Amino acid sequence: MIDESISQLGLPFFGLTSNLAPQYRAGVFKQIHEIVFHGNGGYDWYTVYNMPLWLRKFTFNEIKNYHEKQNDMVKNQGKDPNQKNLINSDGTVNTPEFLNASKDYKGKTSYK
């Protein structure tokens, strides 16, 4: 009779199981890639791979928060109701707005 100690998780050891290891490994490499890629040259792969986990998670979250704030600023930049756009969302010129905006410029457009 073999006496095996089994934890409450149902495993005789603590660690990654064979079906979870690839998912965890892919997540780690994705996190390292994001830090190196979005770190603007401030980090190399070897340095990020050897960072303590708490520091790597902190760095990843700070870069993520920075880019989310930048995206929000870009999205909110064009939402001013008083601001008029001369180019439509499909890339064509908004003719009525262009005519209204060009009324202030009466005179020669080029000087020879």
C-alpha positions in Angstrom: 0.0 0.0 0.0 1.4 3.3 -1.1 0.7 6.3 1.1 0.4 9.5 -1.0 -0.3 12.9 0.5 -2.9 14.8 -1.6 -3.5 18.5 -1.1 -6.9 20.0 -1.0 -6.5 20.8 -4.7 -6.4 17.1 -5.5 -2.8 17.2 -6.6 0.1 15.5 -4.8 2.4 18.6 -5.5 2.2 22.3 -5.8 2.9 23.8 -9.2 1.6 24.2 -12.7 -0.2 21.3 -14.3 0.6 20.2 -17.8 -2.5 21.8 -19.2 -2.0 25.2 -17.5 1.7 25.6 -18.1 1.4 26.6 -21.8 -1.2 29.2 -21.0 0.9 30.7 -18.2 4.0 30.6 -20.3 2.2 32.4 -23.2 0.9 35.0 -20.8 4.4 35.7 -19.4 5.9 36.0 -22.8 3.1 38.3 -23.9 3.6 40.5 -20.9 7.4 40.7 -21.6 6.7 41.6 -25.2 4.3 44.4 -24.3 6.8 45.9 -21.8 9.7 45.7 -24.3 7.6 46.9 -27.3 5.7 49.7 -25.6 8.6 50.7 -23.3 10.0 52.9 -26.1 13.4 51.3 -25.9 13.8 51.6 -22.2 13.8 47.8 -21.6 15.4 44.8 -23.3 14.0 41.3 -23.2 16.6 39.9 -20.9 16.1 42.6 -18.3 12.3 42.3 -18.3 12.5 38.5 -18.1 14.7 38.6 -15.0 12.7 41.3 -13.2 11.0 40.3 -10.0 7.4 39.5 -10.6 6.0 42.4 -8.6 8.2 44.8 -10.5 7.3 43.4 -13.9 3.6 43.5 -13.1 3.9 47.1 -11.8 5.8 48.2 -14.9 3.2 46.4 -17.2 0.3 48.1 -15.4 2.0 51.6 -15.5 2.6 51.3 -19.3 -0.9 50.0 -19.8 -2.4 52.9 -17.8 -0.3 55.5 -19.7 -1.5 54.2 -23.1 -5.1 54.1 -21.9 -4.9 57.7 -20.8 -3.3 58.7 -24.2 -6.1 56.9 -26.1 -8.8 58.6 -24.0 -7.2 62.0 -24.7 -7.1 61.3 -28.4 -10.8 60.2 -28.4 -11.9 63.1 -26.3 -9.9 65.7 -28.3 -12.4 65.8 -31.2 -15.6 65.9 -29.0 -15.7 69.7 -28.6 -19.2 70.8 -29.8 -17.9 74.2 -30.9 -15.1 72.7 -32.9 -15.9 72.1 -36.6 -14.2 69.5 -38.7 -13.3 70.2 -42.3 -12.8 66.6 -43.2 -15.5 63.9 -42.9 -14.9 60.5 -41.2 -14.5 58.9 -44.7 -11.7 61.3 -45.6 -13.6 63.7 -48.0 -13.8 67.4 -47.5 -16.9 68.7 -45.7 -17.8 71.3 -48.3 -20.2 73.6 -46.3 -17.9 73.8 -43.4 -14.9 74.5 -45.7 -16.8 77.3 -47.4 -17.7 78.9 -44.0 -14.2 78.6 -42.8 -12.7 80.1 -46.0 -14.9 83.2 -45.9 -12.4 85.0 -43.7 -9.7 84.7 -46.3 -10.6 87.2 -49.0 -7.6 88.2 -51.1 -4.8 86.6 -53.0 -4.0 83.2 -51.9 -0.5 83.3 -53.5 1.9 86.1 -54.1 4.2 86.3 -57.1 
